[in-house]
Amino acid sequence: MRPTCVATQMVEDARVVVTRFDFKPGAETGWHRHDHDYVITAITDCPMLIEEPGGGQRRVLVAAGTAYRRDRGVEHNVVNDGAVAMSFVEVELK
């Protein structure tokens, strides 16, 4: 069993939810489904193992200072696939 990452909610209002995620090596978010469109901005380099429904997996590196966005409905488990801690901020658009 993997350790769980630390999710710290920074802002929530009528328009957004902003959460910082901090992962020790090997830590995971746990399976979840995004109910909103969202943007991720990497604070550190983020070597991620993305586990997808049906058993699929993919590895991605989100470099520190870069961002990406996804539409609502994404379902996955995110794992720190690196040897050092990683952190990112997620902004969900309500």
N, CA, C and O atoms as a MOPAC input file, in Angstrom:
PM7 MOZYME 1SCF
protein

 N      0.84200 1    -1.18700 1     0.00000 1
 C      0.00000 1     0.00000 1     0.00000 1
 C      0.88300 1     1.24500 1     0.00000 1
 O      1.83700 1     1.35600 1     0.77000 1
 N      0.54100 1     2.16300 1    -0.87300 1
 C      1.32600 1     3.39900 1    -0.98400 1
 C      0.85600 1     4.43300 1     0.04000 1
 O     -0.30400 1     4.42100 1     0.45300 1
 N      1.76800 1     5.33400 1     0.45000 1
 C      1.32400 1     6.45600 1     1.28200 1
 C      0.48000 1     7.42000 1     0.43900 1
 O      0.60200 1     7.46000 1    -0.78500 1
 N     -0.36500 1     8.18500 1     1.10600 1
 C     -1.21500 1     9.16900 1     0.43400 1
 C     -0.51700 1    10.52700 1     0.44000 1
 O      0.12400 1    10.89900 1     1.42300 1
 N     -0.64600 1    11.25800 1    -0.65600 1
 C     -0.08300 1    12.60900 1    -0.72500 1
 C     -0.83700 1    13.51300 1     0.24900 1
 O     -1.89000 1    13.14200 1     0.76800 1
 N     -0.28900 1    14.69600 1     0.48800 1
 C     -0.93000 1    15.69100 1     1.34200 1
 C     -1.58600 1    16.72700 1     0.43400 1
 O     -0.92000 1    17.36900 1    -0.37800 1
 N     -2.90100 1    16.88100 1     0.58500 1
 C     -3.66200 1    17.86500 1    -0.19500 1
 C     -4.05700 1    19.00300 1     0.73900 1
 O     -4.75400 1    18.79200 1     1.73200 1
 N     -3.60400 1    20.21200 1     0.40900 1
 C     -3.88500 1    21.38400 1     1.23800 1
 C     -4.71800 1    22.36600 1     0.43500 1
 O     -4.23000 1    22.96300 1    -0.52400 1
 N     -5.97300 1    22.53500 1     0.82400 1
 C     -6.83100 1    23.47600 1     0.10700 1
 C     -6.40500 1    24.89800 1     0.45200 1
 O     -6.28200 1    25.25800 1     1.62200 1
 N     -6.18300 1    25.69400 1    -0.58400 1
 C     -5.69900 1    27.05700 1    -0.40800 1
 C     -6.80800 1    28.08500 1    -0.59500 1
 O     -6.84500 1    29.09800 1     0.10300 1
 N     -7.71600 1    27.82300 1    -1.54600 1
 C     -8.81500 1    28.74600 1    -1.85600 1
 C    -10.01300 1    27.91500 1    -2.27200 1
 O     -9.87800 1    26.92200 1    -2.98700 1
 N    -11.18400 1    28.32900 1    -1.81900 1
 C    -12.43000 1    27.82000 1    -2.39900 1
 C    -13.44100 1    28.93600 1    -2.35100 1
 O    -13.69000 1    29.53100 1    -1.30300 1
 N    -14.02500 1    29.21200 1    -3.51100 1
 C    -15.08700 1    30.19900 1    -3.59600 1
 C    -16.07800 1    29.74300 1    -4.65700 1
 O    -16.07200 1    28.57800 1    -5.05300 1
 N    -16.91700 1    30.64100 1    -5.11300 1
 C    -17.95700 1    30.27100 1    -6.07900 1
 C    -17.39300 1    29.90200 1    -7.44700 1
 O    -18.09400 1    29.28600 1    -8.25000 1
 N    -16.14400 1    30.26500 1    -7.73000 1
 C    -15.59200 1    30.05400 1    -9.07100 1
 C    -14.48200 1    29.01800 1    -9.16500 1
 O    -14.34200 1    28.35900 1   -10.19500 1
 N    -13.67700 1    28.85900 1    -8.09100 1
 C    -12.52100 1    27.95500 1    -8.16100 1
 C    -12.31000 1    27.20800 1    -6.85100 1
 O    -12.79000 1    27.60900 1    -5.79000 1
 N    -11.57200 1    26.10700 1    -6.96600 1
 C    -10.96700 1    25.43100 1    -5.80800 1
 C     -9.48600 1    25.30500 1    -6.14000 1
 O     -9.12300 1    24.75400 1    -7.17900 1
 N     -8.63200 1    25.81600 1    -5.25700 1
 C     -7.18300 1    25.75200 1    -5.45300 1
 C     -6.60200 1    24.86700 1    -4.35400 1
 O     -6.79400 1    25.12000 1    -3.16400 1
 N     -5.88600 1    23.82200 1    -4.78000 1
 C     -5.32900 1    22.85300 1    -3.83000 1
 C     -3.86500 1    22.59900 1    -4.17100 1
 O     -3.50700 1    22.42600 1    -5.33600 1
 N     -3.02700 1    22.57900 1    -3.13900 1
 C     -1.62500 1    22.19700 1    -3.30800 1
 C     -1.49400 1    20.72400 1    -2.93500 1
 O     -2.01100 1    20.28200 1    -1.91000 1
 N     -0.79600 1    19.97600 1    -3.78200 1
 C     -0.54400 1    18.55900 1    -3.54100 1
 C      0.95100 1    18.34700 1    -3.33300 1
 O      1.76300 1    18.75200 1    -4.16500 1
 N      1.31300 1    17.70800 1    -2.21700 1
 C      2.70000 1    17.39700 1    -1.89400 1
 C      2.82700 1    15.87800 1    -1.74000 1
 O      2.09500 1    15.25100 1    -0.97400 1
 N      3.77700 1    15.30400 1    -2.49200 1
 C      3.97300 1    13.85600 1    -2.54000 1
 C      5.37500 1    13.49900 1    -2.08300 1
 O      6.35200 1    14.05600 1    -2.58400 1
 N      5.48400 1    12.58200 1    -1.14200 1
 C      6.76400 1    11.93500 1    -0.87100 1
 C      6.99900 1    10.93700 1    -2.00100 1
 O      6.05300 1    10.58900 1    -2.70900 1
 N      8.21300 1    10.47300 1    -2.18700 1
 C      8.43400 1     9.45800 1    -3.22400 1
 C      7.49700 1     8.25800 1    -3.01700 1
 O      7.39300 1     7.72200 1    -1.91400 1
 N      6.82500 1     7.85400 1    -4.08500 1
 C      5.91300 1     6.72100 1    -4.03200 1
 C      4.51500 1     7.02900 1    -3.55100 1
 O      3.65100 1     6.15300 1    -3.59400 1
 N      4.25700 1     8.25300 1    -3.09100 1
 C      2.92300 1     8.61400 1    -2.59900 1
 C      1.94600 1     8.78200 1    -3.75700 1
 O      2.34700 1     9.04600 1    -4.89100 1
 N      0.65200 1     8.62500 1    -3.45600 1
 C     -0.39500 1     8.69200 1    -4.47200 1
 C     -1.55100 1     9.57000 1    -4.01900 1
 O     -1.71500 1     9.85700 1    -2.83300 1
 N     -2.35300 1     9.99300 1    -5.00600 1
 C     -3.57400 1    10.72700 1    -4.68300 1
 C     -4.67600 1     9.79200 1    -4.23300 1
 O     -5.52800 1    10.17300 1    -3.43000 1
 N     -4.66800 1     8.56500 1    -4.74600 1
 C     -5.81600 1     7.67100 1    -4.62000 1
 C     -6.70700 1     7.89900 1    -5.83100 1
 O     -6.67100 1     8.96300 1    -6.44800 1
 N     -7.50400 1     6.89700 1    -6.16500 1
 C     -8.38700 1     7.00300 1    -7.33400 1
 C     -9.40000 1     8.10900 1    -7.12500 1
 O    -10.01100 1     8.21400 1    -6.06200 1
 N     -9.57400 1     8.93400 1    -8.14700 1
 C    -10.55000 1    10.01900 1    -8.07300 1
 C    -11.00500 1    10.41400 1    -9.47400 1
 O    -10.33700 1    10.13600 1   -10.47000 1
 N    -12.14800 1    11.06200 1    -9.52000 1
 C    -12.72600 1    11.57500 1   -10.76500 1
 C    -12.88100 1    13.08300 1   -10.61900 1
 O    -13.38600 1    13.56900 1    -9.60700 1
 N    -12.44600 1    13.81100 1   -11.62700 1
 C    -12.53300 1    15.27200 1   -11.59600 1
 C    -13.92400 1    15.72800 1   -12.03900 1
 O    -14.37600 1    15.42800 1   -13.14400 1
 N    -14.58600 1    16.46100 1   -11.14400 1
 C    -15.92600 1    16.96900 1   -11.43400 1
 C    -15.90400 1    18.32600 1   -12.12700 1
 O    -16.95000 1    18.85100 1   -12.50700 1
 N    -14.71100 1    18.89200 1   -12.29000 1
 C    -14.56300 1    20.21500 1   -12.91500 1
 C    -13.38400 1    20.17900 1   -13.88900 1
 O    -12.48800 1    19.34600 1   -13.75400 1
 N    -13.38700 1    21.08500 1   -14.87000 1
 C    -12.18300 1    21.33300 1   -15.64800 1
 C    -11.11200 1    21.79300 1   -14.66200 1
 O    -11.42600 1    22.39500 1   -13.63400 1
 N     -9.83400 1    21.50500 1   -14.98100 1
 C     -8.79300 1    21.88800 1   -14.03500 1
 C     -7.47700 1    22.17900 1   -14.74100 1
 O     -7.24200 1    21.76600 1   -15.87600 1
 N     -6.62300 1    22.91200 1   -14.02000 1
 C     -5.27300 1    23.25800 1   -14.46700 1
 C     -4.31300 1    22.85100 1   -13.36600 1
 O     -4.55600 1    23.10600 1   -12.18600 1
 N     -3.21700 1    22.21200 1   -13.76300 1
 C     -2.13800 1    21.83300 1   -12.84000 1
 C     -0.91400 1    22.68100 1   -13.16900 1
 O     -0.54200 1    22.80700 1   -14.33600 1
 N     -0.28200 1    23.26500 1   -12.14400 1
 C      0.99900 1    23.95800 1   -12.31000 1
 C      2.01600 1    23.29000 1   -11.39600 1
 O      1.81900 1    23.21700 1   -10.18300 1
 N      3.10000 1    22.80500 1   -11.98100 1
 C      4.13300 1    22.09200 1   -11.22300 1
 C      5.01100 1    23.07900 1   -10.46700 1
 O      5.51500 1    24.04500 1   -11.03900 1
 N      5.18600 1    22.82400 1    -9.18300 1
 C      6.10200 1    23.61500 1    -8.36300 1
 C      7.50700 1    23.02600 1    -8.47000 1
 O      8.49400 1    23.75600 1    -8.56000 1
 N      7.58100 1    21.71300 1    -8.45800 1
 C      8.83900 1    20.98300 1    -8.64300 1
 C      8.70500 1    20.16300 1    -9.92000 1
 O      7.61600 1    20.07700 1   -10.48900 1
 N      9.79500 1    19.56300 1   -10.37400 1
 C      9.64300 1    18.54900 1   -11.41900 1
 C      8.73600 1    17.46000 1   -10.86100 1
 O      8.89100 1    17.04000 1    -9.71400 1
 N      7.79900 1    17.01000 1   -11.67000 1
 C      6.81700 1    16.02400 1   -11.22800 1
 C      6.84300 1    14.79700 1   -12.14200 1
 O      6.13300 1    14.75500 1   -13.14600 1
 N      7.65900 1    13.80200 1   -11.79600 1
 C      7.64100 1    12.54900 1   -12.54600 1
 C      6.44700 1    11.71300 1   -12.07500 1
 O      6.47500 1    11.14900 1   -10.98100 1
 N      5.41600 1    11.63700 1   -12.89100 1
 C      4.15800 1    11.01600 1   -12.48400 1
 C      3.94200 1     9.67600 1   -13.17700 1
 O      4.21700 1     9.51000 1   -14.36500 1
 N      3.44200 1     8.73300 1   -12.39500 1
 C      2.86000 1     7.51600 1   -12.93000 1
 C      1.35900 1     7.74000 1   -12.85700 1
 O      0.80600 1     7.91100 1   -11.77000 1
 N      0.69900 1     7.74000 1   -14.00600 1
 C     -0.74300 1     7.93200 1   -14.06800 1
 C     -1.38700 1     6.57000 1   -14.28300 1
 O     -1.17400 1     5.92800 1   -15.31100 1
 N     -2.17600 1     6.13600 1   -13.30600 1
 C     -2.92200 1     4.88200 1   -13.42900 1
 C     -4.32300 1     5.22600 1   -13.91100 1
 O     -4.98200 1     6.10700 1   -13.36000 1
 N     -4.77100 1     4.52200 1   -14.94600 1
 C     -6.04500 1     4.83600 1   -15.58200 1
 C     -7.00900 1     3.65900 1   -15.47400 1
 O     -6.57600 1     2.52000 1   -15.30100 1
 N     -8.31400 1     3.92500 1   -15.57400 1
 C     -9.29300 1     2.84700 1   -15.51300 1
 C     -8.96700 1     1.75400 1   -16.53600 1
 O     -8.47100 1     2.03800 1   -17.62600 1
 N     -9.25000 1     0.52200 1   -16.17300 1
 C     -8.99300 1    -0.58200 1   -17.07700 1
 C     -7.57800 1    -1.11300 1   -16.99500 1
 O     -7.21100 1    -2.00900 1   -17.75500 1
 N     -6.76300 1    -0.57000 1   -16.07300 1
 C     -5.41600 1    -1.08000 1   -15.89300 1
 C     -4.33300 1    -0.36600 1   -16.67200 1
 O     -3.16300 1    -0.73600 1   -16.57500 1
 N     -4.69300 1     0.65600 1   -17.45000 1
 C     -3.68200 1     1.39900 1   -18.20000 1
 C     -2.79800 1     2.22900 1   -17.28400 1
 O     -3.22400 1     2.68500 1   -16.22300 1
 N     -1.56100 1     2.41500 1   -17.71700 1
 C     -0.60200 1     3.25400 1   -17.00200 1
 C      0.20900 1     4.04500 1   -18.00100 1
 O      0.47900 1     3.58400 1   -19.11000 1
 N      0.59900 1     5.25300 1   -17.59200 1
 C      1.54100 1     6.00700 1   -18.40900 1
 C      2.39600 1     6.85000 1   -17.48300 1
 O      1.97600 1     7.25500 1   -16.39900 1
 N      3.60900 1     7.09800 1   -17.94800 1
 C      4.53900 1     7.91100 1   -17.18500 1
 C      4.71100 1     9.25200 1   -17.89900 1
 O      4.89900 1     9.30800 1   -19.11400 1
 N      4.64200 1    10.32500 1   -17.11800 1
 C      4.81900 1    11.66700 1   -17.67700 1
 C      5.71600 1    12.46300 1   -16.73600 1
 O      5.74100 1    12.23000 1   -15.52800 1
 N      6.44200 1    13.39500 1   -17.31200 1
 C      7.22000 1    14.34100 1   -16.51100 1
 C      6.64500 1    15.72400 1   -16.76300 1
 O      6.66000 1    16.22400 1   -17.88800 1
 N      6.13700 1    16.33500 1   -15.69900 1
 C      5.66900 1    17.72000 1   -15.77500 1
 C      6.77700 1    18.55100 1   -15.13600 1
 O      6.99300 1    18.48700 1   -13.92500 1
 N      7.47300 1    19.32500 1   -15.95300 1
 C      8.63100 1    20.09100 1   -15.47900 1
 C      8.19600 1    21.23400 1   -14.56700 1
 O      7.13100 1    21.82200 1   -14.75600 1
 N      9.02600 1    21.53900 1   -13.58100 1
 C      8.76500 1    22.64800 1   -12.66000 1
 C      8.46100 1    23.91700 1   -13.44500 1
 O      9.15700 1    24.25100 1   -14.40400 1
 N      7.41600 1    24.61600 1   -13.02700 1
 C      7.05200 1    25.87500 1   -13.66200 1
 C      6.16600 1    25.73800 1   -14.87500 1
 O      5.74800 1    26.74800 1   -15.44000 1
 N      5.86100 1    24.51200 1   -15.30100 1
 C      4.98100 1    24.32500 1   -16.45300 1
 C      3.58100 1    23.94900 1   -15.97700 1
 O      3.36800 1    23.62800 1   -14.80800 1
 N      2.63400 1    23.99700 1   -16.90900 1
 C      1.23500 1    23.73700 1   -16.56700 1
 C      0.56000 1    22.94000 1   -17.67600 1
 O      1.01600 1    22.92200 1   -18.81900 1
 N     -0.52600 1    22.28800 1   -17.31600 1
 C     -1.39000 1    21.65000 1   -18.31000 1
 C     -2.82300 1    21.71100 1   -17.80700 1
 O     -3.05700 1    21.94600 1   -16.62200 1
 N     -3.78700 1    21.49800 1   -18.70700 1
 C     -5.20000 1    21.51700 1   -18.33000 1
 C     -5.89000 1    20.27100 1   -18.83800 1
 O     -5.47000 1    19.66300 1   -19.82200 1
 N     -6.95600 1    19.90200 1   -18.15200 1
 C     -7.76900 1    18.75900 1   -18.54400 1
 C     -9.24800 1    19.10800 1   -18.33600 1
 O     -9.59900 1    19.96200 1   -17.52200 1
 N    -10.09100 1    18.42600 1   -19.09100 1
 C    -11.53500 1    18.59700 1   -18.95600 1
 C    -12.07100 1    17.75200 1   -17.80300 1
 O    -11.45600 1    16.76000 1   -17.41200 1
 N    -13.20200 1    18.14800 1   -17.27200 1
 C    -13.83600 1    17.37200 1   -16.20600 1
 C    -14.12800 1    15.95800 1   -16.70000 1
 O    -14.24300 1    15.71100 1   -17.90100 1
 N    -14.24200 1    15.05500 1   -15.76400 1
 C    -14.53100 1    13.67500 1   -16.10400 1
 C    -13.32200 1    12.76700 1   -16.08300 1
 O    -13.47200 1    11.54600 1   -16.11600 1
 N    -12.11900 1    13.33400 1   -16.02900 1
 C    -10.90300 1    12.51500 1   -15.97200 1
 C    -10.93500 1    11.69600 1   -14.68100 1
 O    -11.22800 1    12.21400 1   -13.60400 1
 N    -10.62800 1    10.40800 1   -14.81800 1
 C    -10.54600 1     9.51800 1   -13.66100 1
 C     -9.17300 1     8.86100 1   -13.66500 1
 O     -8.74400 1     8.30300 1   -14.67500 1
 N     -8.48500 1     8.93100 1   -12.52100 1
 C     -7.13700 1     8.37100 1   -12.45600 1
 C     -6.62200 1     8.32800 1   -11.02400 1
 O     -7.26500 1     8.81500 1   -10.09400 1
 N     -5.44800 1     7.73200 1   -10.87600 1
 C     -4.65800 1     7.78900 1    -9.65200 1
 C     -3.29900 1     8.33200 1   -10.06700 1
 O     -2.70100 1     7.84100 1   -11.02500 1
 N     -2.80400 1     9.34100 1    -9.35500 1
 C     -1.51500 1     9.95300 1    -9.66400 1
 C     -0.51300 1     9.52700 1    -8.59500 1
 O     -0.78200 1     9.64400 1    -7.40000 1
 N      0.64500 1     9.03200 1    -9.03400 1
 C      1.68900 1     8.52900 1    -8.13000 1
 C      2.98800 1     9.27600 1    -8.41200 1
 O      3.33900 1     9.49800 1    -9.57100 1
 N      3.70800 1     9.66600 1    -7.35200 1
 C      5.04900 1    10.22300 1    -7.52300 1
 C      5.95900 1     9.06600 1    -7.92000 1
 O      6.23300 1     8.17500 1    -7.11500 1
 N      6.41800 1     9.08800 1    -9.15000 1
 C      7.24500 1     8.01600 1    -9.71000 1
 C      8.73700 1     8.33200 1    -9.59000 1
 O      9.56800 1     7.64900 1   -10.18800 1
 N      9.07200 1     9.36200 1    -8.82300 1
 C     10.46600 1     9.76900 1    -8.68900 1
 C     11.05600 1     9.41900 1    -7.33900 1
 O     10.38400 1     8.85500 1    -6.47500 1
 N     12.33000 1     9.76400 1    -7.16900 1
 C     13.07500 1     9.44700 1    -5.94700 1
 C     13.07100 1    10.58900 1    -4.93400 1
 O     13.57400 1    10.42800 1    -3.82200 1
 N     12.50500 1    11.75000 1    -5.30800 1
 C     12.43300 1    12.89600 1    -4.39400 1
 C     10.99400 1    13.41200 1    -4.35200 1
 O     10.16200 1    13.04800 1    -5.18200 1
 N     10.72600 1    14.26200 1    -3.37000 1
 C      9.37800 1    14.82100 1    -3.21400 1
 C      8.98400 1    15.63500 1    -4.44100 1
 O      9.83300 1    16.21000 1    -5.12100 1
 N      7.67200 1    15.67400 1    -4.71300 1
 C      7.15600 1    16.51300 1    -5.80200 1
 C      5.92400 1    17.25600 1    -5.31100 1
 O      5.22200 1    16.80200 1    -4.40700 1
 N      5.67300 1    18.42800 1    -5.93500 1
 C      4.54500 1    19.26300 1    -5.54300 1
 C      3.96000 1    19.95700 1    -6.75900 1
 O      4.67700 1    20.35400 1    -7.67800 1
 N      2.63200 1    20.09600 1    -6.74500 1
 C      1.95400 1    20.90000 1    -7.77000 1
 C      0.72600 1    21.56200 1    -7.17400 1
 O      0.23400 1    21.15600 1    -6.12100 1
 N      0.23700 1    22.58700 1    -7.86000 1
 C     -0.99700 1    23.26700 1    -7.48000 1
 C     -2.03600 1    22.97900 1    -8.55500 1
 O     -1.77300 1    23.10300 1    -9.75100 1
 N     -3.22000 1    22.59300 1    -8.10000 1
 C     -4.34300 1    22.31300 1    -8.99000 1
 C     -5.40000 1    23.39300 1    -8.79000 1
 O     -5.77600 1    23.70700 1    -7.66000 1
 N     -5.87600 1    23.95800 1    -9.90100 1
 C     -6.97100 1    24.91900 1    -9.88700 1
 C     -8.14700 1    24.29800 1   -10.60400 1
 O     -8.08800 1    24.06000 1   -11.81000 1
 N     -9.22200 1    24.03100 1    -9.86600 1
 C    -10.44500 1    23.49500 1   -10.45700 1
 C    -11.36900 1    24.66300 1   -10.77100 1
 O    -11.57300 1    25.54900 1    -9.94200 1
 N    -11.92500 1    24.65400 1   -11.97900 1
 C    -12.79500 1    25.73700 1   -12.44000 1
 C    -14.23600 1    25.30600 1   -12.28900 1
 O    -14.69900 1    24.41200 1   -12.99700 1
 N    -14.94300 1    25.93100 1   -11.37800 1
 C    -16.34200 1    25.56200 1   -11.12900 1
 C    -17.25000 1    26.06900 1   -12.23000 1
 O    -18.46000 1    25.84900 1   -12.18300 1

